[in-house]
Amino acid sequence: MVSNKTIAQESVREQRFLDDALPHLDAVNAYARHLLRAPADAKDAAQECYLRALREFDTFRGEEIKPWLLAILRNVCRVEFKRRSRIILHDFNADADNIEGAISIWQQVQESLESELERKLDARRLLELVAALPAAFREVILLREVEDLSYRQIADVLDVPVGTVMSRLARARATLRSTWVKALPGA
């Protein structure tokens, strides 16, 4: 028989989980969309992530919950969905419709319609270049530049040493830079 004290403790635990984890729901959903092809599957993966996180919340000992949630999500995507063979990890291809919401890496104030169009074309080209990166490089770029995680947090999410994160990030940035320069007119 379950006592009122046990029910109250469970309620406090669930509320603590909601307070800590829900602010990161958008980041979890965005990362799932980057990893999986179908938006519906990304929502399922995010939901499974939160279910697992709630079940294991008592074992969480980290300082920040966001990297822990992203690591759980990554495992859900790689293990559960891949094992079922109905979902394939996706080579990040952004919809052209979503380009307008992309943040330009230059963050300049746009002065004209021409410059706005140029910024959108640059954003599209940058997303295409990121999509062409090997998966390991794509992940570190996403986690660092989009999710704004620290090197240590990325290492925890990917379950690799910090040095590996730094190396992959440097190589990814160098690859992006050289590919960008080669694509410039007159290069």
C-alpha positions as CSV (number, residue, x, y, z in Angstrom):
1,M,0.0,0.0,0.0
2,V,1.3,3.4,-0.9
3,S,1.4,6.0,1.8
4,N,0.5,9.7,1.5
5,K,4.1,10.5,2.4
6,T,5.3,8.5,-0.6
7,I,2.8,10.2,-2.9
8,A,3.9,13.6,-1.7
9,Q,7.6,12.8,-2.1
10,E,6.9,11.6,-5.7
11,S,5.0,14.8,-6.4
12,V,7.9,17.0,-5.2
13,R,10.4,14.9,-7.3
14,E,8.2,15.3,-10.4
15,Q,7.8,19.1,-9.8
16,R,11.6,19.4,-9.4
17,F,12.1,17.5,-12.7
18,L,9.6,19.8,-14.5
19,D,11.2,22.9,-13.1
20,D,14.7,21.8,-14.1
21,A,14.0,20.0,-17.4
22,L,11.1,21.8,-19.1
23,P,13.1,25.0,-19.9
24,H,15.3,22.9,-22.2
25,L,12.4,21.3,-24.2
26,D,13.0,23.6,-27.2
27,A,16.7,22.7,-27.3
28,V,15.9,19.0,-27.1
29,N,13.3,19.2,-29.9
30,A,15.7,21.2,-32.1
31,Y,18.5,18.7,-31.6
32,A,16.1,15.8,-32.3
33,R,15.1,17.5,-35.6
34,H,18.8,17.9,-36.5
35,L,19.4,14.2,-35.9
36,L,16.3,12.7,-37.4
37,R,14.7,13.0,-40.8
38,A,11.0,13.2,-39.9
39,P,9.6,15.9,-37.5
40,A,7.1,13.4,-36.0
41,D,9.9,11.0,-35.2
42,A,11.9,13.9,-33.7
43,K,8.9,14.6,-31.4
44,D,8.7,11.0,-30.4
45,A,12.4,10.9,-29.6
46,A,12.1,14.1,-27.5
47,Q,9.2,12.6,-25.6
48,E,11.1,9.3,-25.1
49,C,14.1,11.4,-23.8
50,Y,11.9,13.1,-21.2
51,L,10.3,9.9,-20.1
52,R,13.8,8.3,-19.6
53,A,15.1,11.4,-17.9
54,L,12.1,11.4,-15.5
55,R,12.6,7.7,-14.7
56,E,16.3,8.3,-14.0
57,F,16.1,11.8,-12.5
58,D,17.2,10.5,-9.1
59,T,20.5,9.4,-10.6
60,F,21.3,12.8,-12.1
61,R,24.3,14.3,-10.3
62,G,25.5,16.9,-12.7
63,E,25.4,20.7,-12.3
64,E,23.5,21.4,-15.5
65,I,20.6,19.3,-16.8
66,K,20.7,20.4,-20.5
67,P,23.8,18.3,-21.5
68,W,22.4,15.3,-19.6
69,L,19.1,15.6,-21.5
70,L,20.9,16.0,-24.9
71,A,23.0,12.9,-24.1
72,I,19.9,10.9,-23.4
73,L,18.3,12.2,-26.6
74,R,21.3,11.3,-28.6
75,N,21.2,7.7,-27.2
76,V,17.5,7.5,-27.9
77,C,18.1,8.5,-31.5
78,R,21.1,6.2,-32.0
79,V,20.0,3.1,-30.1
80,E,16.2,2.9,-30.0
81,F,15.3,4.3,-33.4
82,K,18.2,2.9,-35.2
83,R,17.6,-0.6,-33.7
84,R,14.1,-0.5,-35.0
85,S,15.5,0.4,-38.4
86,R,12.6,2.6,-39.2
87,I,14.5,5.8,-38.5
88,I,17.9,6.7,-40.0
89,L,20.1,9.3,-38.5
90,H,19.8,12.1,-40.9
91,D,22.5,14.0,-42.7
92,F,21.4,17.4,-41.6
93,N,19.4,18.9,-44.5
94,A,17.6,22.0,-43.5
95,D,14.3,22.8,-45.3
96,A,14.6,25.9,-47.5
97,D,11.6,27.3,-45.6
98,N,13.5,27.2,-42.4
99,I,16.4,29.2,-43.7
100,E,14.7,32.5,-42.8
101,G,14.8,31.5,-39.1
102,A,18.6,30.7,-39.2
103,I,20.8,33.1,-37.4
104,S,23.5,34.7,-39.6
105,I,27.0,34.2,-38.2
106,W,27.8,37.8,-39.0
107,Q,25.0,39.4,-37.0
108,Q,25.0,42.6,-39.0
109,V,22.2,45.0,-39.2
110,Q,20.5,44.6,-42.6
111,E,20.2,47.9,-44.4
112,S,18.4,46.9,-47.6
113,L,16.4,44.2,-49.4
114,E,19.5,43.2,-51.3
115,S,21.6,42.7,-48.2
116,E,18.7,40.7,-46.6
117,L,18.6,38.4,-49.7
118,E,22.3,38.0,-49.6
119,R,22.2,37.1,-45.9
120,K,19.6,34.4,-46.6
121,L,21.6,33.0,-49.4
122,D,24.7,33.0,-47.2
123,A,22.7,31.2,-44.4
124,R,21.5,28.6,-46.9
125,R,25.0,28.1,-48.2
126,L,26.3,27.8,-44.7
127,L,23.7,25.2,-43.8
128,E,24.6,23.2,-46.9
129,L,28.2,23.3,-46.0
130,V,27.4,22.1,-42.4
131,A,25.2,19.4,-43.9
132,A,28.2,18.2,-46.0
133,L,30.4,17.8,-42.9
134,P,31.1,14.3,-41.6
135,A,28.6,13.4,-38.8
136,A,31.1,13.8,-36.0
137,F,32.0,17.3,-37.1
138,R,28.3,18.2,-37.7
139,E,27.4,17.2,-34.1
140,V,30.1,19.3,-32.4
141,I,29.2,22.3,-34.6
142,L,25.6,21.9,-33.7
143,L,26.1,21.5,-30.0
144,R,28.6,24.3,-29.7
145,E,27.3,27.0,-32.1
146,V,23.5,26.2,-32.0
147,E,23.0,24.8,-28.5
148,D,25.8,26.9,-27.0
149,L,27.2,24.1,-24.9
150,S,30.7,24.2,-23.3
151,Y,33.4,21.8,-24.5
152,R,33.0,19.8,-21.3
153,Q,29.2,19.6,-21.8
154,I,29.7,18.5,-25.4
155,A,32.2,15.8,-24.3
156,D,29.6,14.6,-21.8
157,V,26.9,14.5,-24.5
158,L,29.0,12.7,-27.0
159,D,30.9,10.5,-24.4
160,V,34.3,11.5,-25.7
161,P,37.3,13.3,-24.2
162,V,37.3,17.1,-24.2
163,G,40.4,17.0,-26.4
164,T,38.4,15.1,-29.0
165,V,35.7,17.8,-28.9
166,M,38.3,20.5,-29.3
167,S,39.9,18.7,-32.2
168,R,36.7,17.9,-34.0
169,L,35.5,21.5,-33.6
170,A,38.7,23.0,-34.9
171,R,38.7,20.6,-37.9
172,A,35.0,21.3,-38.6
173,R,35.6,25.1,-38.5
174,A,38.6,24.8,-40.7
175,T,36.7,22.7,-43.2
176,L,33.8,25.1,-43.2
177,R,36.2,28.1,-43.6
178,S,38.1,26.5,-46.5
179,T,35.0,25.3,-48.3
180,W,33.4,28.7,-47.8
181,V,36.4,30.5,-49.3
182,K,36.5,28.1,-52.3
183,A,32.8,28.8,-53.0
184,L,33.3,32.5,-53.2
185,P,33.1,34.1,-56.6
186,G,36.5,34.6,-58.1
187,A,38.2,32.2,-55.7
